[in-house]
Amino acid sequence: RCETFRDEMSRLMALGQSSARNDLFLVSGFYHLLAALTPEQPRQQTQGYDSIYEQINCFLEVNYMNSISMDVFSFYTGLHRSSIYRFFKREYGKTPTEYIQDFRLGKAYSILINSDMTVKAVALSCGFNDISHFMRLFRKKYGKSPGAVRREKICEG
């Protein structure tokens, strides 16, 4: 399902940037995107946790760089906001915001050691709009600055 969403999102973005764009095609693309996000069957709270884990991970994998609200999470998983909050606290020991933040920091770390993007570009690409906030969170989680991680990569490489 993540692949379908990515494909539809890429197609929609290409249509939007096309010089010969047709608004009807954009609307059609938007509906295809919604269909990729819409569950095949209504989700219920009694559904197994494996499915919820998969939904959350798929959603984050595609959207971690965007602003993510509890309402969007609620819509995507079919769970009430308070159920999502309880799920995260019980299963991850974190609030949804803390979990998303850690997910983004993990992506940033991976990008830092596997690319030549600037620290600022990495932060922005991972959904952090405040670079100094990103630097503080990164240092707190990994015990070193993003620049230090990058320098270590260069020394090892």
C-alpha positions, -999 to +999 in steps of 0.1 A: +000+000+000+029+024+007+042+018-029+007+026-043+006+058-023+041+068-034+033+061-070+001+081-069+018+110-050+046+111-076+021+111-104+001+139-089+032+160-083+043+155-119+009+166-131+010+197-110+043+207-123+035+200-159+032+230-182+003+213-201-015+205-168-052+199-170-072+206-138-094+176-145-063+154-144-052+170-111-086+163-096-084+127-109-050+123-094-061+136-061-089+110-060-064+083-069-043+095-040-072+094-016-081+059-028-046+048-021-050+061+015-085+048+020-087+014+037-103-014+017-125-022+046-135-001+076-110-004+104-121-012+139-104-007+172-105-045+178-082-051+149-048-067+159-018-045+168+003-059+140-020-041+116-018-009+136+020-011+137+020-016+099-004+013+093+017+036+115+050+026+100+037+028+064+021+062+071+053+076+087+076+062+060+056+082+034+049+113+055+076+118+080+088+149+062+054+166+064+035+181+093+016+153+109-014+161+131-033+137+154-064+143+132-044+129+101-032+099+122-068+093+133-082+095+098-055+072+084-057+045+111-094+047+118-087+051+155-099+079+178-072+105+188-073+093+224-069+057+213-039+066+192-024+084+222-030+054+245-016+030+219+017+050+216+021+053+253+014+016+259+034+002+230+062+027+226+063+044+260+061+077+241+036+102+230+028+102+192+048+135+189+078+120+207+076+089+185+074+109+153+103+131+164+124+099+171+114+085+137+125+117+120+158+118+139+165+082+128+159+092+092+181+123+096+210+101+111+207+077+082+207+105+056+237+122+073+258+091+070+246+080+036+246+113+017+264+146+012+234+168+020+240+197+043+229+194+079+203+221+072+190+203+041+188+170+061+168+187+089+144+203+065+140+171+045+131+152+077+103+176+087+123+199+111+116+235+102+137+249+131+173+240+126+185+249+161+157+227+175+168+199+153+204+202+165+194+202+201+171+171+197+198+153+176+225+160+202+202+149+230+194+116+213+228+107+198+252+124+222+268+143+194+260+170+168+249+162+133+281+178+121+301+154+143+282+124+128+290+137+093+327+142+102+329+106+116+314+093+084+341+111+064+369+098+087+356+062+083+351+065+046 
